[in-house]
């Protein structure tokens, strides 16, 4: 609802917010894995895999699927 108030019906802005959330989740995953394992390359590899192909691609690619994020 906040997106509609801020960006009206601009689909590019809504998609940018989804991509931003995905990037933030990727950074949080990297931080968590690094903190748990203390192996920077393993944590970076897994986070990069998640960034490249998230569990639910639709959540990042479609504006209407934000509920999964």
Phi and psi in radians as a Rosetta constraint file:
Dihedral C 1 N 2 CA 2 C 2 CIRCULARHARMONIC -1.133 0.35
Dihedral N 2 CA 2 C 2 N 3 CIRCULARHARMONIC -0.622 0.35
Dihedral C 2 N 3 CA 3 C 3 CIRCULARHARMONIC -1.086 0.35
Dihedral N 3 CA 3 C 3 N 4 CIRCULARHARMONIC -0.727 0.35
Dihedral C 3 N 4 CA 4 C 4 CIRCULARHARMONIC -1.140 0.35
Dihedral N 4 CA 4 C 4 N 5 CIRCULARHARMONIC -0.629 0.35
Dihedral C 4 N 5 CA 5 C 5 CIRCULARHARMONIC -1.209 0.35
Dihedral N 5 CA 5 C 5 N 6 CIRCULARHARMONIC -0.673 0.35
Dihedral C 5 N 6 CA 6 C 6 CIRCULARHARMONIC -1.421 0.35
Dihedral N 6 CA 6 C 6 N 7 CIRCULARHARMONIC -0.760 0.35
Dihedral C 6 N 7 CA 7 C 7 CIRCULARHARMONIC -1.925 0.35
Dihedral N 7 CA 7 C 7 N 8 CIRCULARHARMONIC -0.013 0.35
Dihedral C 7 N 8 CA 8 C 8 CIRCULARHARMONIC 0.976 0.35
Dihedral N 8 CA 8 C 8 N 9 CIRCULARHARMONIC -2.186 0.35
Dihedral C 8 N 9 CA 9 C 9 CIRCULARHARMONIC -1.886 0.35
Dihedral N 9 CA 9 C 9 N 10 CIRCULARHARMONIC 0.529 0.35
Dihedral C 9 N 10 CA 10 C 10 CIRCULARHARMONIC -1.423 0.35
Dihedral N 10 CA 10 C 10 N 11 CIRCULARHARMONIC 1.811 0.35
Dihedral C 10 N 11 CA 11 C 11 CIRCULARHARMONIC -1.163 0.35
Dihedral N 11 CA 11 C 11 N 12 CIRCULARHARMONIC -0.512 0.35
Dihedral C 11 N 12 CA 12 C 12 CIRCULARHARMONIC -1.108 0.35
Dihedral N 12 CA 12 C 12 N 13 CIRCULARHARMONIC -0.706 0.35
Dihedral C 12 N 13 CA 13 C 13 CIRCULARHARMONIC -1.193 0.35
Dihedral N 13 CA 13 C 13 N 14 CIRCULARHARMONIC -0.691 0.35
Dihedral C 13 N 14 CA 14 C 14 CIRCULARHARMONIC -1.106 0.35
Dihedral N 14 CA 14 C 14 N 15 CIRCULARHARMONIC -0.728 0.35
Dihedral C 14 N 15 CA 15 C 15 CIRCULARHARMONIC -1.156 0.35
Dihedral N 15 CA 15 C 15 N 16 CIRCULARHARMONIC -0.678 0.35
Dihedral C 15 N 16 CA 16 C 16 CIRCULARHARMONIC -1.044 0.35
Dihedral N 16 CA 16 C 16 N 17 CIRCULARHARMONIC -0.688 0.35
Dihedral C 16 N 17 CA 17 C 17 CIRCULARHARMONIC -1.110 0.35
Dihedral N 17 CA 17 C 17 N 18 CIRCULARHARMONIC -0.725 0.35
Dihedral C 17 N 18 CA 18 C 18 CIRCULARHARMONIC -1.083 0.35
Dihedral N 18 CA 18 C 18 N 19 CIRCULARHARMONIC -0.748 0.35
Dihedral C 18 N 19 CA 19 C 19 CIRCULARHARMONIC -1.149 0.35
Dihedral N 19 CA 19 C 19 N 20 CIRCULARHARMONIC -0.664 0.35
Dihedral C 19 N 20 CA 20 C 20 CIRCULARHARMONIC -1.082 0.35
Dihedral N 20 CA 20 C 20 N 21 CIRCULARHARMONIC -0.779 0.35
Dihedral C 20 N 21 CA 21 C 21 CIRCULARHARMONIC -1.058 0.35
Dihedral N 21 CA 21 C 21 N 22 CIRCULARHARMONIC -0.698 0.35
Dihedral C 21 N 22 CA 22 C 22 CIRCULARHARMONIC -1.154 0.35
Dihedral N 22 CA 22 C 22 N 23 CIRCULARHARMONIC -0.721 0.35
Dihedral C 22 N 23 CA 23 C 23 CIRCULARHARMONIC -1.119 0.35
Dihedral N 23 CA 23 C 23 N 24 CIRCULARHARMONIC -0.699 0.35
Dihedral C 23 N 24 CA 24 C 24 CIRCULARHARMONIC -1.133 0.35
Dihedral N 24 CA 24 C 24 N 25 CIRCULARHARMONIC -0.727 0.35
Dihedral C 24 N 25 CA 25 C 25 CIRCULARHARMONIC -1.118 0.35
Dihedral N 25 CA 25 C 25 N 26 CIRCULARHARMONIC -0.637 0.35
Dihedral C 25 N 26 CA 26 C 26 CIRCULARHARMONIC -1.125 0.35
Dihedral N 26 CA 26 C 26 N 27 CIRCULARHARMONIC -0.757 0.35
Dihedral C 26 N 27 CA 27 C 27 CIRCULARHARMONIC -1.129 0.35
Dihedral N 27 CA 27 C 27 N 28 CIRCULARHARMONIC -0.699 0.35
Dihedral C 27 N 28 CA 28 C 28 CIRCULARHARMONIC -1.150 0.35
Dihedral N 28 CA 28 C 28 N 29 CIRCULARHARMONIC -0.680 0.35
Dihedral C 28 N 29 CA 29 C 29 CIRCULARHARMONIC -1.097 0.35
Dihedral N 29 CA 29 C 29 N 30 CIRCULARHARMONIC -0.778 0.35
Dihedral C 29 N 30 CA 30 C 30 CIRCULARHARMONIC -1.048 0.35
Dihedral N 30 CA 30 C 30 N 31 CIRCULARHARMONIC -0.810 0.35
Dihedral C 30 N 31 CA 31 C 31 CIRCULARHARMONIC -1.079 0.35
Dihedral N 31 CA 31 C 31 N 32 CIRCULARHARMONIC -0.741 0.35
Dihedral C 31 N 32 CA 32 C 32 CIRCULARHARMONIC -1.119 0.35
Dihedral N 32 CA 32 C 32 N 33 CIRCULARHARMONIC -0.835 0.35
Dihedral C 32 N 33 CA 33 C 33 CIRCULARHARMONIC -1.127 0.35
Dihedral N 33 CA 33 C 33 N 34 CIRCULARHARMONIC -0.698 0.35
Dihedral C 33 N 34 CA 34 C 34 CIRCULARHARMONIC -1.144 0.35
Dihedral N 34 CA 34 C 34 N 35 CIRCULARHARMONIC -0.696 0.35
Dihedral C 34 N 35 CA 35 C 35 CIRCULARHARMONIC -1.166 0.35
Dihedral N 35 CA 35 C 35 N 36 CIRCULARHARMONIC -0.627 0.35
Dihedral C 35 N 36 CA 36 C 36 CIRCULARHARMONIC -1.347 0.35
Dihedral N 36 CA 36 C 36 N 37 CIRCULARHARMONIC -0.639 0.35
Dihedral C 36 N 37 CA 37 C 37 CIRCULARHARMONIC -1.850 0.35
Dihedral N 37 CA 37 C 37 N 38 CIRCULARHARMONIC -0.409 0.35
Dihedral C 37 N 38 CA 38 C 38 CIRCULARHARMONIC 1.039 0.35
Dihedral N 38 CA 38 C 38 N 39 CIRCULARHARMONIC 0.451 0.35
Dihedral C 38 N 39 CA 39 C 39 CIRCULARHARMONIC -2.058 0.35
Dihedral N 39 CA 39 C 39 N 40 CIRCULARHARMONIC 1.838 0.35
Dihedral C 39 N 40 CA 40 C 40 CIRCULARHARMONIC -1.186 0.35
Dihedral N 40 CA 40 C 40 N 41 CIRCULARHARMONIC -0.698 0.35
Dihedral C 40 N 41 CA 41 C 41 CIRCULARHARMONIC -1.252 0.35
Dihedral N 41 CA 41 C 41 N 42 CIRCULARHARMONIC -0.646 0.35
Dihedral C 41 N 42 CA 42 C 42 CIRCULARHARMONIC -1.167 0.35
Dihedral N 42 CA 42 C 42 N 43 CIRCULARHARMONIC -0.765 0.35
Dihedral C 42 N 43 CA 43 C 43 CIRCULARHARMONIC -1.118 0.35
Dihedral N 43 CA 43 C 43 N 44 CIRCULARHARMONIC -0.718 0.35
Dihedral C 43 N 44 CA 44 C 44 CIRCULARHARMONIC -1.161 0.35
Dihedral N 44 CA 44 C 44 N 45 CIRCULARHARMONIC -0.678 0.35
Dihedral C 44 N 45 CA 45 C 45 CIRCULARHARMONIC -1.124 0.35
Dihedral N 45 CA 45 C 45 N 46 CIRCULARHARMONIC -0.825 0.35
Dihedral C 45 N 46 CA 46 C 46 CIRCULARHARMONIC -1.150 0.35
Dihedral N 46 CA 46 C 46 N 47 CIRCULARHARMONIC -0.729 0.35
Dihedral C 46 N 47 CA 47 C 47 CIRCULARHARMONIC -1.130 0.35
Dihedral N 47 CA 47 C 47 N 48 CIRCULARHARMONIC -0.648 0.35
Dihedral C 47 N 48 CA 48 C 48 CIRCULARHARMONIC -1.170 0.35
Dihedral N 48 CA 48 C 48 N 49 CIRCULARHARMONIC -0.676 0.35
Dihedral C 48 N 49 CA 49 C 49 CIRCULARHARMONIC -1.078 0.35
Dihedral N 49 CA 49 C 49 N 50 CIRCULARHARMONIC -0.755 0.35
Dihedral C 49 N 50 CA 50 C 50 CIRCULARHARMONIC -1.128 0.35
Dihedral N 50 CA 50 C 50 N 51 CIRCULARHARMONIC -0.691 0.35
Dihedral C 50 N 51 CA 51 C 51 CIRCULARHARMONIC -1.143 0.35
Dihedral N 51 CA 51 C 51 N 52 CIRCULARHARMONIC -0.649 0.35
Dihedral C 51 N 52 CA 52 C 52 CIRCULARHARMONIC -1.292 0.35
Dihedral N 52 CA 52 C 52 N 53 CIRCULARHARMONIC -0.705 0.35
Dihedral C 52 N 53 CA 53 C 53 CIRCULARHARMONIC -2.498 0.35
Dihedral N 53 CA 53 C 53 N 54 CIRCULARHARMONIC 1.590 0.35
Dihedral C 53 N 54 CA 54 C 54 CIRCULARHARMONIC -1.169 0.35
Dihedral N 54 CA 54 C 54 N 55 CIRCULARHARMONIC 2.909 0.35
Dihedral C 54 N 55 CA 55 C 55 CIRCULARHARMONIC -1.061 0.35
Dihedral N 55 CA 55 C 55 N 56 CIRCULARHARMONIC -0.708 0.35
Dihedral C 55 N 56 CA 56 C 56 CIRCULARHARMONIC -2.115 0.35
Dihedral N 56 CA 56 C 56 N 57 CIRCULARHARMONIC 1.630 0.35
Dihedral C 56 N 57 CA 57 C 57 CIRCULARHARMONIC -1.047 0.35
Dihedral N 57 CA 57 C 57 N 58 CIRCULARHARMONIC -0.599 0.35
Dihedral C 57 N 58 CA 58 C 58 CIRCULARHARMONIC -1.041 0.35
Dihedral N 58 CA 58 C 58 N 59 CIRCULARHARMONIC -0.555 0.35
Dihedral C 58 N 59 CA 59 C 59 CIRCULARHARMONIC -1.117 0.35
Dihedral N 59 CA 59 C 59 N 60 CIRCULARHARMONIC -0.528 0.35
Dihedral C 59 N 60 CA 60 C 60 CIRCULARHARMONIC -1.599 0.35
Dihedral N 60 CA 60 C 60 N 61 CIRCULARHARMONIC -0.686 0.35
Dihedral C 60 N 61 CA 61 C 61 CIRCULARHARMONIC -1.401 0.35
Dihedral N 61 CA 61 C 61 N 62 CIRCULARHARMONIC -0.550 0.35
Dihedral C 61 N 62 CA 62 C 62 CIRCULARHARMONIC -1.891 0.35
Dihedral N 62 CA 62 C 62 N 63 CIRCULARHARMONIC 2.331 0.35
Dihedral C 62 N 63 CA 63 C 63 CIRCULARHARMONIC -1.137 0.35
Dihedral N 63 CA 63 C 63 N 64 CIRCULARHARMONIC -0.616 0.35
Dihedral C 63 N 64 CA 64 C 64 CIRCULARHARMONIC -1.361 0.35
Dihedral N 64 CA 64 C 64 N 65 CIRCULARHARMONIC -0.071 0.35
Dihedral C 64 N 65 CA 65 C 65 CIRCULARHARMONIC -1.795 0.35
Dihedral N 65 CA 65 C 65 N 66 CIRCULARHARMONIC 0.513 0.35
Dihedral C 65 N 66 CA 66 C 66 CIRCULARHARMONIC -1.147 0.35
Dihedral N 66 CA 66 C 66 N 67 CIRCULARHARMONIC -0.390 0.35
Dihedral C 66 N 67 CA 67 C 67 CIRCULARHARMONIC -1.061 0.35
Dihedral N 67 CA 67 C 67 N 68 CIRCULARHARMONIC -0.413 0.35
Dihedral C 67 N 68 CA 68 C 68 CIRCULARHARMONIC -1.432 0.35
Dihedral N 68 CA 68 C 68 N 69 CIRCULARHARMONIC -0.315 0.35
